[in-house]
């Protein structure tokens, strides 16, 4: 595939994502709730993988692998976030921003919430596009297999972690308590760790293709977001303020990478 064709498909993907986010913005105006953008995040990657599969001429089996993996991850995440947020008020972070900006929030949200996320989504999706659009090697390699295995481990951590947390929160007896069971006993953020592995898995598949090394920008962005921006830092700050037992949980449980919990000192 020529660079020109690669860029054409990539620009089609950018336009598709922007259109989806614009529709989401209109819905957010009608509902006065921009939290819908969370549900669109995973769907955006599914759209990119689908468009790239149908318009590209890369190695079909690798392109299909990426499409299947992306669809499994993106649809599950979108469904989980939609169920979690359904019928609830706007996320407090967006609510505070709405209150701070005032009457112009409706248009500001288009640029700084929906289109900004569209830009990040497209940038991160470059690793998917590279893996799908490259015609070489026209066979699966050890990197493809290793990447798929890493992805599976990440998917298990993310999906099981989310499932365990949702069950914990559904029990009224756990109100105000800290989730420290299952995977959450090994990591304070097993779902984020799973997300981390998923994108490094995608990168390993892209690395199997010629010049795929440059797409390392995608997992690096995800890693920075999870560890330094809106992932761990914001979540920890909110939980420290709302959960009295969180300080003890921090003392005995790994922040990110799973390890056995520290034993109580007697």
WOSULHU-V839214 format. One record per residue. RES is the residue in three letters. SS is DSSP state (hx for helix, st for strand, lp for the rest). BURIAL is b if it has 16 or more other C-alpha atoms within 10 Angstrom, else e. D_FIRST is the distance of its C-alpha to the first C-alpha in whole Angstrom. Layout:
# WOSULHU-V839214
RES_SS_BURIAL_D_FIRST, RES_SS_BURIAL_D_FIRST
This chain:
# WOSULHU-V839214
UNK_lp_e_0, UNK_lp_e_4, UNK_hx_e_7, UNK_hx_e_8, UNK_hx_e_6, UNK_hx_b_7, UNK_hx_e_10, UNK_hx_e_11, UNK_hx_b_11, UNK_hx_b_13, UNK_hx_e_15, UNK_hx_e_16, UNK_hx_b_17, UNK_hx_b_19, UNK_hx_e_21, UNK_hx_b_21, UNK_hx_b_23, UNK_hx_b_25, UNK_hx_e_26, UNK_hx_b_27, UNK_hx_b_29, UNK_hx_b_31, UNK_hx_e_32, UNK_hx_b_33, UNK_hx_b_35, UNK_hx_e_37, UNK_hx_e_38, UNK_hx_b_39, UNK_hx_e_41, UNK_hx_e_43, UNK_hx_e_43, UNK_lp_e_44, UNK_lp_b_42, UNK_lp_b_39, UNK_lp_b_38, UNK_hx_b_36, UNK_hx_b_33, UNK_hx_b_34, UNK_hx_b_33, UNK_hx_b_30, UNK_hx_b_28, UNK_hx_b_27, UNK_hx_b_26, UNK_hx_b_24, UNK_hx_b_22, UNK_hx_b_22, UNK_hx_b_21, UNK_hx_b_18, UNK_hx_b_17, UNK_hx_b_18, UNK_hx_b_16, UNK_hx_b_13, UNK_hx_b_13, UNK_hx_e_14, UNK_hx_e_12, UNK_lp_b_8, UNK_lp_b_7, UNK_lp_b_7, UNK_lp_b_11, UNK_hx_b_13, UNK_hx_e_16, UNK_hx_b_15, UNK_hx_b_14, UNK_hx_b_17, UNK_hx_b_19, UNK_hx_b_18, UNK_hx_b_19, UNK_hx_e_22, UNK_hx_b_23, UNK_hx_b_22, UNK_hx_b_24, UNK_hx_e_27, UNK_hx_b_27, UNK_hx_b_27, UNK_hx_b_29, UNK_hx_b_32, UNK_hx_b_32, UNK_hx_b_32, UNK_hx_e_35, UNK_hx_b_37, UNK_hx_b_37, UNK_hx_b_37, UNK_hx_e_40, UNK_hx_e_42, UNK_hx_e_42, UNK_lp_e_43, UNK_lp_e_46, UNK_lp_e_46, UNK_lp_e_47, UNK_lp_b_44, UNK_lp_e_43, UNK_hx_e_46, UNK_hx_e_43, UNK_hx_e_42, UNK_hx_e_46, UNK_hx_e_47, UNK_hx_e_44, UNK_hx_b_45, UNK_hx_e_49, UNK_hx_e_48, UNK_hx_e_46, UNK_hx_e_48, UNK_hx_e_48, UNK_hx_e_45, UNK_hx_e_43, UNK_hx_b_41, UNK_hx_e_39, UNK_hx_e_39, UNK_hx_b_37, UNK_hx_b_34, UNK_hx_e_33, UNK_hx_e_34, UNK_hx_b_34, UNK_hx_b_31, UNK_hx_b_29, UNK_hx_e_29, UNK_hx_b_28, UNK_hx_b_25, UNK_hx_e_24, UNK_hx_e_25, UNK_hx_b_23, UNK_hx_b_20, UNK_hx_b_20, UNK_hx_b_21, UNK_lp_b_18, UNK_hx_b_15, UNK_hx_b_16, UNK_hx_b_15, UNK_hx_b_12, UNK_hx_b_11, UNK_hx_b_12, UNK_hx_b_11, UNK_hx_b_7, UNK_lp_b_7, UNK_lp_b_7, UNK_lp_e_10, UNK_lp_e_13, UNK_lp_e_13, UNK_lp_e_16, UNK_lp_e_18, UNK_lp_e_20, UNK_hx_e_23, UNK_hx_b_21, UNK_hx_b_20, UNK_hx_e_23, UNK_hx_e_25, UNK_hx_b_23, UNK_hx_b_24, UNK_hx_e_28, UNK_hx_b_28, UNK_hx_b_26, UNK_hx_b_29, UNK_hx_b_32, UNK_hx_b_31, UNK_hx_b_31, UNK_hx_b_34, UNK_hx_b_36, UNK_hx_b_34, UNK_hx_b_35, UNK_hx_b_39, UNK_hx_b_40, UNK_hx_b_39, UNK_hx_e_41, UNK_hx_e_44, UNK_hx_b_44, UNK_hx_e_44, UNK_hx_e_47, UNK_hx_b_49, UNK_hx_e_49, UNK_hx_e_50, UNK_lp_e_53, UNK_hx_e_56, UNK_hx_e_58, UNK_hx_e_55, UNK_lp_e_55, UNK_lp_e_55, UNK_lp_e_54, UNK_lp_b_51, UNK_lp_b_49, UNK_lp_b_49, UNK_lp_e_49, UNK_hx_e_46, UNK_hx_b_43, UNK_hx_b_45, UNK_hx_b_47, UNK_lp_b_45, UNK_lp_b_43, UNK_lp_b_43, UNK_lp_b_40, UNK_hx_b_38, UNK_hx_b_36, UNK_hx_b_35, UNK_hx_b_34, UNK_hx_b_32, UNK_hx_b_30, UNK_hx_b_30, UNK_hx_b_29, UNK_hx_b_26, UNK_hx_b_24, UNK_hx_b_24, UNK_hx_b_24, UNK_hx_b_20, UNK_hx_b_20, UNK_hx_b_20, UNK_hx_b_18, UNK_hx_b_15, UNK_hx_b_17, UNK_lp_b_16, UNK_lp_b_12, UNK_lp_e_12, UNK_lp_e_13, UNK_hx_b_14, UNK_hx_e_17, UNK_hx_e_17, UNK_hx_b_17, UNK_hx_b_21, UNK_hx_b_21, UNK_hx_b_21, UNK_hx_b_24, UNK_hx_b_26, UNK_hx_e_26, UNK_hx_b_27, UNK_hx_b_30, UNK_hx_e_31, UNK_hx_e_32, UNK_hx_b_33, UNK_hx_b_36, UNK_hx_e_36, UNK_lp_e_36, UNK_lp_e_36, UNK_lp_b_36, UNK_hx_b_39, UNK_hx_e_41, UNK_hx_e_42, UNK_hx_e_42, UNK_hx_b_45, UNK_hx_e_47, UNK_hx_e_47, UNK_hx_e_48, UNK_hx_e_51, UNK_hx_e_52, UNK_hx_e_53, UNK_lp_e_53, UNK_lp_e_57, UNK_lp_e_56, UNK_hx_b_52, UNK_hx_e_54, UNK_hx_e_55, UNK_hx_b_51, UNK_hx_e_50, UNK_hx_e_52, UNK_hx_b_51, UNK_lp_b_48, UNK_lp_b_45, UNK_lp_b_43, UNK_lp_b_39, UNK_lp_e_39, UNK_lp_b_41, UNK_lp_e_44, UNK_lp_e_47, UNK_lp_b_50, UNK_lp_e_52, UNK_lp_e_56, UNK_lp_e_59, UNK_lp_e_61, UNK_lp_e_65
